[in-house]
Amino acid sequence: MKLEKRVVDVILLKVLALKPWESFLVVADPPQAALAGQLADGARRNTERVVLRIMPELEQNGQEPDPETAALMLESDVQFYWTTKSLSHTLARRQATAKGHRVVSSPMLTLDMANRCIDIDYDVLIQRHQKVRPVVAGSRQVRVTTASGTDIALSVHDTHGRSDQILKDKPGSFGNLPVGEIDSGIVREKTNGVILFDGSFPQIGLLERPIRVTVMNGIGEIAPDSEPSRRLHETLSRVGPGAFKLAELGIGTNPNCKITGIVLEDEKVLGTVHFAFGNDLSYNGTNDVPIHLDGVVREPTVVVDGQLLMDKGRFVI
């Protein structure tokens, strides 16, 4: 099974608006090299300036790439990261977009996910973001609850997901494919409550048992009452105290996505929310740690400044 031509065309022409005179960089690691190679081959129909860089596989999401890869990221007009671990929240990526390069980062993108979730009605998605994002971005308090036990109140800042940022066709554009989230940084001192992750987590996959996290002033304490909880605690502990700090609240908006155990897709599922631990520099935060992990919560009720935004996973706005 191959990456469908219609999907390649959506990525290159609809989302990234690749021009014949522009350079195109595809960054991959060995596990993703074959799929990334298909995209690079497709790009050669549009531009002669295509580079496929196979870098060493990283140990965790948010870790910096090797110097040779980072140098290519600084030079290339348009970029696609088809990797196992995420380059999204790295200094190298931020420097690339600061120079005006257009970037898509898709860690753990599978062939099925690409063929199913990327060729969507972007006009409808843009309209959804036009309605929902201003409510979140201008808020004082967001409260998220679920029937399974999540109950957390927080304040957000630097909300991404503007409708004019869904397509990565402007200088300095950045985001994932599949696209479909309204994500914000978190004001940690105003973030308190309980999160029951019951969807998925990176490096764990689908959660057969939930992970319960108590949050006080934006710092998570993980209850070691299940194997997934212990694995998450061990992963964050290896990085240090900064890894336990909440970094992000995201709201999924893509109707073609489903929860599969791969967070790249799971966090985009229409009617879910996700919270991330670790690095928050992409949201003008200060927590510079080499990890960023997003965990997904199913069927949330979201209230923003007293206004019901989502009821058990269904948007009401």
MIKOL-586279 format. One record per residue (C-alpha): z, y, x; chain. Coordinates in steps of 0.1 Angstrom, whole numbers, plus 2048, in hexadecimal, padded with zeros to 3 digits. Layout:
// MIKOL-586279
+-----+-----+-----+-------+
!  zz !  yy !  xx ! kette !
+-----+-----+-----+-------+
!   Z !   Y !   X !     A !
...
+-----+-----+-----+-------+
***
This chain:
// MIKOL-586279
+-----+-----+-----+-------+
!  zz !  yy !  xx ! kette !
+-----+-----+-----+-------+
! 800 ! 800 ! 800 !     A !
! 7F6 ! 822 ! 80D !     A !
! 801 ! 846 ! 808 !     A !
! 7EA ! 850 ! 7EC !     A !
! 7D0 ! 86B ! 7F3 !     A !
! 7DB ! 880 ! 7D5 !     A !
! 7FE ! 881 ! 7E4 !     A !
! 7F1 ! 88B ! 807 !     A !
! 7DD ! 8A7 ! 7F6 !     A !
! 7FB ! 8B3 ! 7E3 !     A !
! 810 ! 8B4 ! 802 !     A !
! 7F7 ! 8C5 ! 818 !     A !
! 7E3 ! 8DB ! 800 !     A !
! 7FA ! 8E2 ! 7E2 !     A !
! 81D ! 8E3 ! 7F3 !     A !
! 816 ! 8ED ! 817 !     A !
! 7F4 ! 8FF ! 811 !     A !
! 7E8 ! 8F3 ! 833 !     A !
! 7CB ! 907 ! 840 !     A !
! 7AF ! 8F9 ! 857 !     A !
! 7B8 ! 910 ! 874 !     A !
! 7DE ! 907 ! 873 !     A !
! 7F0 ! 8EE ! 889 !     A !
! 802 ! 8D2 ! 877 !     A !
! 81F ! 8BF ! 886 !     A !
! 82C ! 89E ! 878 !     A !
! 84D ! 893 ! 886 !     A !
! 858 ! 86F ! 882 !     A !
! 86E ! 855 ! 892 !     A !
! 865 ! 830 ! 897 !     A !
! 870 ! 823 ! 875 !     A !
! 85B ! 83D ! 863 !     A !
! 83E ! 83F ! 87B !     A !
! 824 ! 82B ! 867 !     A !
! 829 ! 840 ! 847 !     A !
! 829 ! 861 ! 85B !     A !
! 809 ! 856 ! 86C !     A !
! 7F8 ! 853 ! 84A !     A !
! 801 ! 877 ! 843 !     A !
! 7F5 ! 882 ! 865 !     A !
! 7D4 ! 86F ! 85F !     A !
! 7D0 ! 880 ! 83E !     A !
! 7D6 ! 8A3 ! 84D !     A !
! 7B9 ! 89E ! 865 !     A !
! 7A2 ! 8A2 ! 847 !     A !
! 7AF ! 8C6 ! 844 !     A !
! 7B6 ! 8D1 ! 868 !     A !
! 7AE ! 8C5 ! 88B !     A !
! 7CF ! 8D1 ! 899 !     A !
! 7E5 ! 8B4 ! 88F !     A !
! 802 ! 8A6 ! 8A5 !     A !
! 816 ! 887 ! 89C !     A !
! 837 ! 887 ! 8AF !     A !
! 84B ! 867 ! 8B0 !     A !
! 86E ! 871 ! 8BB !     A !
! 88C ! 85A ! 8C2 !     A !
! 89F ! 851 ! 8A3 !     A !
! 8BE ! 867 ! 89E !     A !
! 8E1 ! 85A ! 898 !     A !
! 8E9 ! 870 ! 87A !     A !
! 8DC ! 889 ! 862 !     A !
! 8DE ! 8AC ! 870 !     A !
! 8DC ! 8A1 ! 895 !     A !
! 8C5 ! 8B6 ! 8AA !     A !
! 8A4 ! 8A7 ! 8B5 !     A !
! 89A ! 8A2 ! 8DA !     A !
! 88D ! 8C0 ! 8ED !     A !
! 869 ! 8B6 ! 8EC !     A !
! 869 ! 8B3 ! 8C6 !     A !
! 87C ! 8D4 ! 8C3 !     A !
! 862 ! 8E5 ! 8D8 !     A !
! 846 ! 8D8 ! 8C2 !     A !
! 859 ! 8E4 ! 8A3 !     A !
! 859 ! 908 ! 8B2 !     A !
! 833 ! 907 ! 8B7 !     A !
! 824 ! 8F8 ! 898 !     A !
! 818 ! 90C ! 87A !     A !
! 81F ! 8F1 ! 85F !     A !
! 837 ! 8D4 ! 863 !     A !
! 841 ! 8B4 ! 852 !     A !
! 860 ! 8A0 ! 85D !     A !
! 85C ! 87B ! 852 !     A !
! 87B ! 86E ! 862 !     A !
! 898 ! 856 ! 85C !     A !
! 8B4 ! 86F ! 862 !     A !
! 8B1 ! 892 ! 856 !     A !
! 8A6 ! 8B0 ! 86B !     A !
! 8AB ! 8C8 ! 84E !     A !
! 8CC ! 8D7 ! 859 !     A !
! 8C5 ! 8DA ! 87E !     A !
! 8C1 ! 8F9 ! 895 !     A !
! 89E ! 8ED ! 89E !     A !
! 893 ! 8EE ! 87A !     A !
! 8A3 ! 910 ! 874 !     A !
! 892 ! 91E ! 893 !     A !
! 871 ! 911 ! 887 !     A !
! 873 ! 921 ! 865 !     A !
! 881 ! 941 ! 874 !     A !
! 860 ! 943 ! 887 !     A !
! 84D ! 941 ! 866 !     A !
! 843 ! 91D ! 868 !     A !
! 840 ! 90A ! 847 !     A !
! 855 ! 8EA ! 847 !     A !
! 85B ! 8CC ! 831 !     A !
! 877 ! 8B4 ! 83A !     A !
! 877 ! 891 ! 82A !     A !
! 890 ! 87A ! 83A !     A !
! 88E ! 856 ! 82D !     A !
! 86F ! 85D ! 818 !     A !
! 861 ! 83C ! 80D !     A !
! 83D ! 835 ! 802 !     A !
! 848 ! 82E ! 7DE !     A !
! 85B ! 84E ! 7DD !     A !
! 83F ! 863 ! 7EB !     A !
! 825 ! 854 ! 7D3 !     A !
! 83C ! 858 ! 7B5 !     A !
! 850 ! 879 ! 7BA !     A !
! 839 ! 891 ! 7CC !     A !
! 81B ! 895 ! 7B5 !     A !
! 82E ! 8A6 ! 798 !     A !
! 828 ! 8C3 ! 781 !     A !
! 834 ! 8DF ! 798 !     A !
! 82F ! 8FA ! 77D !     A !
! 849 ! 8E9 ! 767 !     A !
! 861 ! 8E5 ! 784 !     A !
! 85C ! 90A ! 78D !     A !
! 864 ! 914 ! 769 !     A !
! 884 ! 8FF ! 76A !     A !
! 890 ! 910 ! 78A !     A !
! 888 ! 932 ! 77C !     A !
! 8A0 ! 92B ! 760 !     A !
! 8BC ! 918 ! 772 !     A !
! 8BE ! 927 ! 795 !     A !
! 8C8 ! 94B ! 78A !     A !
! 8E5 ! 93D ! 776 !     A !
! 8F3 ! 92B ! 794 !     A !
! 8EA ! 946 ! 7AE !     A !
! 8FC ! 962 ! 79B !     A !
! 91B ! 94E ! 792 !     A !
! 940 ! 953 ! 79B !     A !
! 94B ! 92F ! 793 !     A !
! 93A ! 90E ! 78E !     A !
! 94E ! 8F1 ! 77F !     A !
! 940 ! 8CD ! 781 !     A !
! 950 ! 8B1 ! 76D !     A !
! 946 ! 88D ! 764 !     A !
! 953 ! 872 ! 74D !     A !
! 95A ! 85D ! 76C !     A !
! 973 ! 876 ! 77B !     A !
! 962 ! 892 ! 78D !     A !
! 973 ! 8B4 ! 786 !     A !
! 96D ! 8CF ! 7A0 !     A !
! 96B ! 8F5 ! 79E !     A !
! 959 ! 908 ! 7B9 !     A !
! 947 ! 928 ! 7C3 !     A !
! 925 ! 928 ! 7D2 !     A !
! 90F ! 93F ! 7E8 !     A !
! 8EC ! 940 ! 7F7 !     A !
! 8DC ! 92C ! 7DB !     A !
! 8BA ! 91D ! 7E5 !     A !
! 8A0 ! 910 ! 7CD !     A !
! 88F ! 930 ! 7C3 !     A !
! 870 ! 929 ! 7AE !     A !
! 85A ! 93A ! 7C8 !     A !
! 868 ! 922 ! 7E3 !     A !
! 85F ! 901 ! 7D2 !     A !
! 83D ! 902 ! 7E3 !     A !
! 83F ! 905 ! 809 !     A !
! 821 ! 91C ! 80B !     A !
! 831 ! 93C ! 819 !     A !
! 83C ! 944 ! 83D !     A !
! 85E ! 935 ! 845 !     A !
! 85E ! 91E ! 826 !     A !
! 873 ! 8FF ! 829 !     A !
! 87F ! 8E2 ! 813 !     A !
! 87C ! 8BD ! 80A !     A !
! 862 ! 8A8 ! 7FA !     A !
! 869 ! 89C ! 7E0 !     A !
! 873 ! 8BE ! 7D5 !     A !
! 88B ! 8C5 ! 7B9 !     A !
! 8AE ! 8D4 ! 7C0 !     A !
! 8C0 ! 8F4 ! 7BB !     A !
! 8D9 ! 8F4 ! 7D8 !     A !
! 8F4 ! 90C ! 7E3 !     A !
! 90D ! 911 ! 7FE !     A !
! 931 ! 90E ! 7F5 !     A !
! 94E ! 927 ! 7F8 !     A !
! 967 ! 90E ! 805 !     A !
! 987 ! 921 ! 7FE !     A !
! 97C ! 923 ! 7D9 !     A !
! 974 ! 8FE ! 7D6 !     A !
! 98E ! 8E6 ! 7C9 !     A !
! 98F ! 8C6 ! 7B4 !     A !
! 983 ! 8A2 ! 7B5 !     A !
! 960 ! 894 ! 7BA !     A !
! 958 ! 870 ! 7B0 !     A !
! 937 ! 868 ! 7C1 !     A !
! 927 ! 84C ! 7AC !     A !
! 902 ! 84F ! 7B6 !     A !
! 8FA ! 84A ! 7DA !     A !
! 903 ! 856 ! 7FD !     A !
! 8EF ! 856 ! 81E !     A !
! 8F5 ! 838 ! 835 !     A !
! 906 ! 827 ! 817 !     A !
! 8EB ! 826 ! 7FC !     A !
! 8F1 ! 81F ! 7D8 !     A !
! 916 ! 821 ! 7D0 !     A !
! 922 ! 801 ! 7BF !     A !
! 945 ! 810 ! 7BF !     A !
! 94C ! 836 ! 7BE !     A !
! 959 ! 84B ! 7DA !     A !
! 976 ! 861 ! 7CF !     A !
! 97A ! 881 ! 7E3 !     A !
! 996 ! 89A ! 7DD !     A !
! 98C ! 8BD ! 7E8 !     A !
! 9A4 ! 8D9 ! 7F2 !     A !
! 996 ! 8FA ! 7FD !     A !
! 975 ! 8EA ! 803 !     A !
! 981 ! 8CD ! 819 !     A !
! 97E ! 8AA ! 80D !     A !
! 997 ! 88E ! 80F !     A !
! 988 ! 86C ! 809 !     A !
! 99C ! 852 ! 7F7 !     A !
! 998 ! 832 ! 80C !     A !
! 998 ! 81B ! 7EE !     A !
! 976 ! 80B ! 7F1 !     A !
! 95D ! 800 ! 80C !     A !
! 946 ! 81D ! 806 !     A !
! 963 ! 835 ! 808 !     A !
! 96E ! 826 ! 829 !     A !
! 94B ! 828 ! 837 !     A !
! 947 ! 84C ! 82E !     A !
! 969 ! 855 ! 83D !     A !
! 960 ! 843 ! 85D !     A !
! 93E ! 855 ! 85F !     A !
! 94D ! 878 ! 85B !     A !
! 96B ! 870 ! 872 !     A !
! 953 ! 868 ! 88E !     A !
! 946 ! 88C ! 88D !     A !
! 968 ! 89D ! 888 !     A !
! 97B ! 8B3 ! 86F !     A !
! 95D ! 8CA ! 868 !     A !
! 94A ! 8AC ! 859 !     A !
! 964 ! 8AB ! 83C !     A !
! 95C ! 8CF ! 831 !     A !
! 946 ! 8D2 ! 812 !     A !
! 925 ! 8E3 ! 81A !     A !
! 90F ! 8E3 ! 7FA !     A !
! 90D ! 8DF ! 7D5 !     A !
! 8EA ! 8D4 ! 7C9 !     A !
! 8DC ! 8CF ! 7A6 !     A !
! 8BE ! 8B7 ! 7A2 !     A !
! 89F ! 8C1 ! 78F !     A !
! 883 ! 8A8 ! 795 !     A !
! 87A ! 892 ! 777 !     A !
! 867 ! 878 ! 78B !     A !
! 884 ! 870 ! 7A2 !     A !
! 89D ! 854 ! 79C !     A !
! 8BD ! 848 ! 7AD !     A !
! 8B2 ! 82E ! 7C7 !     A !
! 8CC ! 831 ! 7E2 !     A !
! 8B7 ! 848 ! 7F7 !     A !
! 8C7 ! 86B ! 7F5 !     A !
! 8A7 ! 87E ! 7FC !     A !
! 89C ! 873 ! 7D9 !     A !
! 8BD ! 86E ! 7C9 !     A !
! 8C9 ! 892 ! 7CE !     A !
! 8A9 ! 89E ! 7BC !     A !
! 8AE ! 889 ! 79C !     A !
! 8AD ! 89E ! 77D !     A !
! 8D0 ! 8A1 ! 76E !     A !
! 8E4 ! 899 ! 78D !     A !
! 8F9 ! 8AD ! 7A5 !     A !
! 901 ! 8A7 ! 7CA !     A !
! 91B ! 8B4 ! 7E2 !     A !
! 916 ! 8B4 ! 808 !     A !
! 92F ! 8B1 ! 824 !     A !
! 92A ! 8C1 ! 846 !     A !
! 911 ! 8DA ! 854 !     A !
! 90C ! 8F9 ! 83E !     A !
! 8F9 ! 910 ! 856 !     A !
! 8DA ! 90E ! 83F !     A !
! 8EF ! 920 ! 825 !     A !
! 8FB ! 93B ! 83E !     A !
! 91B ! 928 ! 843 !     A !
! 92F ! 923 ! 862 !     A !
! 935 ! 8FE ! 864 !     A !
! 91F ! 8F4 ! 882 !     A !
! 924 ! 8CE ! 883 !     A !
! 908 ! 8B4 ! 88A !     A !
! 90A ! 8A4 ! 868 !     A !
! 900 ! 8AC ! 844 !     A !
! 905 ! 891 ! 829 !     A !
! 8FD ! 894 ! 804 !     A !
! 90E ! 87F ! 7EA !     A !
! 901 ! 87C ! 7C6 !     A !
! 914 ! 87F ! 7A6 !     A !
! 905 ! 871 ! 786 !     A !
! 905 ! 880 ! 763 !     A !
! 919 ! 8A0 ! 76B !     A !
! 923 ! 8BB ! 753 !     A !
! 91F ! 8DD ! 764 !     A !
! 92E ! 8FD ! 757 !     A !
! 925 ! 91E ! 768 !     A !
! 93C ! 93B ! 761 !     A !
! 945 ! 92B ! 73F !     A !
! 920 ! 925 ! 736 !     A !
! 916 ! 900 ! 731 !     A !
! 8F9 ! 8F9 ! 749 !     A !
! 8F8 ! 8D4 ! 748 !     A !
! 908 ! 8BB ! 730 !     A !
! 90C ! 898 ! 73D !     A !
! 8ED ! 89A ! 752 !     A !
! 8D7 ! 8AD ! 739 !     A !
! 8CE ! 8D2 ! 73E !     A !
! 8D7 ! 8E7 ! 720 !     A !
! 8C7 ! 907 ! 72E !     A !
+-----+-----+-----+-------+
***
